[in-house]
Amino acid sequence: MGVYLYYLVYRFRYTINPDALVLSISFLYADVHGFFSISLFAFQLWNPIERKPPAPPADASVDIYIPTYNEDVSIIRKTVFGCMNMRYPHKTYILDDGNRPELAKTAAEWGCGYIARKERSHAKAGNLNHALQRTNGEFLVIFDTDCVPQPDFLERTLGYFQDNKVAFVQTPHNYYNVDSFQFRVNVEKGRLWSEQNLFYRLIMPGRDYWNSAFFAGTAAVFRKKALQDIGGFATESITEDLHTTIRIYSHGWKGVYHNEILSNELAAKDLKNYNVQTLRWAEGNMSMLYKGNPLFTKGLTISQRICFTSTVFGWLFGFPKLIYLLLPIIGVFIGLNPIKSFDFPFIWRCSLFLIVLILGFEFITRGYGKIIFCECYTTLNFFNVIKAAFRSFFGLKSIFKVTKKSMGESISIQDIAPQLIIGLLSFAGVIWGGLKLYYDIHSNFKGMTAAIFWNMANGLLVLSVIKKVTRPYYKRKEFRFIGALPVQFSLEDGTESITGLGVTKDLNEYGISLVAFTPLPVGKDISLTLHLGQRFISCKGTVVHAIQADRFYGKVFVCSIRFDALDDEGTDLLCMYCFNTVLPQFRYRFVVRRYVFLSLLSKLYRRGQFRKHVRRKTTLPVVIRNNVKAPITLVTNDVSSSGISVFSYVPLDLGVIIDLEVITPFGKLTAKGATKQVKEIVSWNSYLIGIQFVEIPDSSKDILIRLVSKRQ
Amino acid sequence: MNTIKLIRNKWFLLIFSIFFFGIVWCFFQLVYRNELNLRDLYRGKKPPDPVKVMVLYRKMMRTKPNPHEMASFYRLAKVLARVEKRKEVIRILRKLVRVVPMDKEIRLWLAVELHNQKRYKEAERHFQLLLNER
C-alpha cells in the first residue's frame, strides 16, 4: 500500500501532461480507483476466519426451500433428492413460481411439499416470502434448483444457531461443472482455478471476521425469527440477498460464514447466460447505492459499512478497465502521451509499482487469486458492468432474469462484440505504433514502445478471453462427473464373449466413459455392473464410441457407453453417489498453494527430485482381499515402485497385511501390502488409503516397472 | 460454418491477420502521406523537386505539430533549406519553437537563419534566450 501511495503521489506531482490533460486525468483516476479497490480488498482480507461448527441441536425444526420458476424437472429432481438425503430431520418444499401442475404431481411422487402462488411479484424474494407465511419451521434453508446439498449439510451448519443472535449461516458456492469456461483446470498438475473461488473461499471468510459475510442467494440457513424481524426478504432490489443481509445486520443480528463446501451447483454454461447473471449481480449490487446505501443505513458498524461499500464499489471496475484498454490505443493513434515525460525516473517507479502490486496480490490472495486469470475475467465483464452502472445511475428498471442451467446455448458475435472491437483496435495500435517508429514519425521512442507493448498485452488478453469463451462445449444435456469407479463389463461379439474389469473416466446418469484394456466393438450392447461403494448398479448400455489412448503403449481403450434408460432408483443412486463421493474425490486432487514460494517448492517436489520412489497418477481397478472381510473392488489414485494409494469407501485398519490384485494393461499385478495411511476425504464415505508393498512375486515386478516407467 | 467457428479457424485467422495488417498499413499510408513523401524527399540523394516541396509545405503549414511528432516538420525545414526557401524555413522553425520552446537546436538554427536573412533584432532575441539558458 505504501508503494502504491508513493507511486500515486509521484504520478500526481510529476506526470500530468498538460498537452493531453483528459488522457492524463483519466489515467490517474484509473490508478486512484485501483488504490481504493486494493485498500478495501485488503481490509476485507485482514483476518479470514476458519470456523469449527458446534454440534447441531437435537430437535430443531427445519424447512428446506427450493425456489423454482422454469427450470427443467431433471435439475430440480437432483436437488430434491439431495435435500431428502440430508441426515438431519427436515421438511423439503418446492416453491414453484411457474405454477406447473405437472411439477406439483411430481413433487407428491417424490414425497416433498409443493407451494405455488398465482402471481409472480418480486420474483424470487416474493416467492420466498410467500412460503415463509405457509411453513412452520424454526429454521429455513434455501437451495437454488441446481444446488445439491451433501448429506451432512444441516449437521455442519445448525450448531451455529446456539448463539441466539445468529440470523443466518452461509456456506460457499461450489460449482461442479468444471467444463464451463469459468474454470481453468489442469487435472494432471492438480490445478483448478475458478472465478468464484476467490470470493467464496477467501473474501467471505475475511468478511466473516468483520461480521459482514452476506447471504449469497443459496446454500444458506436462516433463523425464521430474524427474517420476521425485518419483514421478510427484501423485495426492492433484484439482488435480494445482499439487501436482506444489510437489513438483518442493521437490526443487530449476526451472520456466520462456514467455509466448507457442503453443496454443489451449476455454473452458467455459456457466455449468454453468464452475461445475464453478471448483469443481474452488477445491477442489483450497484442499486444498493440508492436503495439502502450501506454508508447511511442505521445500525451497521463501521467495519460493516466499509465491507458493504466495498461490495458496491467493487462493481465499478468496468470504468478503470475501459480506461486501461483504450488509453494505449488513443495514445498510439493520436500521438498523445498520458505521461508528461516517459523517462527513467517514471519507468523505474512504474516497474517497481507493478512488481509489488503483482506479488502483493498473489501473496494477499493466498493462492486463490491468479492475477492473469483475474485480468481475463475483468476484460470479459467490463462492458456488462459499465452497462449495469448506467442502468443503475439512470434508474432504469431492473428485471430479474433467471440464469438458465440446462444445455448450453451457442454464442454469437454480438456476445463478444466489445471484446472483439477492443482486440482489433489494440492490434491495430500495435501495427500503427510500429509503423510510426519505422518511418520515424514519432520521436518519443520509449513512450511509443511502451504503448505498443501495452496494446500487445491488451490484445493478447482479449484474444485469450475470446478463445476461452468461444471454445466448443460438449453438447451433452448433463455434465459428466470426472471420477473413477470400478466397472465390470461383459458383451457378446458374435461368438466371442468379452468380459473384464475397467474404470470410468467420467460418468453421469446417462452414460460413462469406460477405460478398458481390451477393445470393445462399437454399436454393441454391453452389460455393466457399477461398483458404487457398498452398493452396485447392474444395467445395460450401448458402446457409442471407442478410441485407443496413447498411454501405456496403446493398450488402453476409452469407450463411450450410453445407458439404456436406468430406472429411477438407479438414477437417483448414481446421482447421489456422484455428488457425495465422486465430486469430493475430484476436489481432493486440487490443492491451493498458499504462497508463491511454497508453490515453487511443491513443483520441485512433484518433479520427483526429492522423492525416493516416483508416483504416477494412474486409475486402475484393484481388488483388495483381507482374510477377515469380503474382497472389495476399488480404484487406485497413484502407483509407485514401493506402493499404491487407493480411494476407498471403507477405512482399512493400519498395519494389516492385505492381498492386492491390480488389473493393468500388462496383466494382473498381484502383491501383498500393508496399509500405512488412511485419510478421510468425506466423513463416513470416502477415504484415501496408502498401501506399501510388502511382497511382490517376480511375475508382477515386471508389470510394476512398466507401470511406473516415465514413458507410458 | 458459423461466425464463431470461423474465428476459431487457424487458417481464417492467418489470412485475416494478413488482410488486417494490409488494411492498417494502407490506412497509415493515407493518413501520413505527407510525412512519408517528405521522408522520401529528405532521404533522396537527388536534389528535391521545389514544386513538390512547396506543395508539402503548404499542406503541412495548415496542421499543428504534435510535440512528439515533430520529426516531419524538422525534415520539412531541412528540405526547404536544400531548395533555398529560407523564408519558409524560418516560418517552420518559428512554429516548432512555439511547440517545443526548450529545444535548443531548433532555436539556434532559427537564430542563425534570422541572422543570415539580416533580421538581426529577431535573431538577437533568440541568441539571448539561448545564452540565458546556459
HADDOCK unambig.tbl for C-alpha pairs under 7 A between the chains (distance, minus, plus):
assign (segid A and resid 335 and name CA) (segid B and resid 68 and name CA) 6.77 0.50 0.50
assign (segid A and resid 412 and name CA) (segid B and resid 4 and name CA) 6.68 0.50 0.50
assign (segid A and resid 413 and name CA) (segid B and resid 4 and name CA) 6.75 0.50 0.50
assign (segid A and resid 428 and name CA) (segid B and resid 24 and name CA) 6.49 0.50 0.50
assign (segid A and resid 441 and name CA) (segid B and resid 69 and name CA) 5.70 0.50 0.50
assign (segid A and resid 441 and name CA) (segid B and resid 71 and name CA) 6.07 0.50 0.50
assign (segid A and resid 441 and name CA) (segid B and resid 72 and name CA) 6.48 0.50 0.50
assign (segid A and resid 442 and name CA) (segid B and resid 68 and name CA) 5.75 0.50 0.50
assign (segid A and resid 442 and name CA) (segid B and resid 69 and name CA) 4.69 0.50 0.50
assign (segid A and resid 443 and name CA) (segid B and resid 68 and name CA) 5.37 0.50 0.50
assign (segid A and resid 443 and name CA) (segid B and resid 69 and name CA) 5.83 0.50 0.50
assign (segid A and resid 443 and name CA) (segid B and resid 71 and name CA) 6.47 0.50 0.50
assign (segid A and resid 444 and name CA) (segid B and resid 68 and name CA) 5.94 0.50 0.50
assign (segid A and resid 470 and name CA) (segid B and resid 4 and name CA) 6.67 0.50 0.50
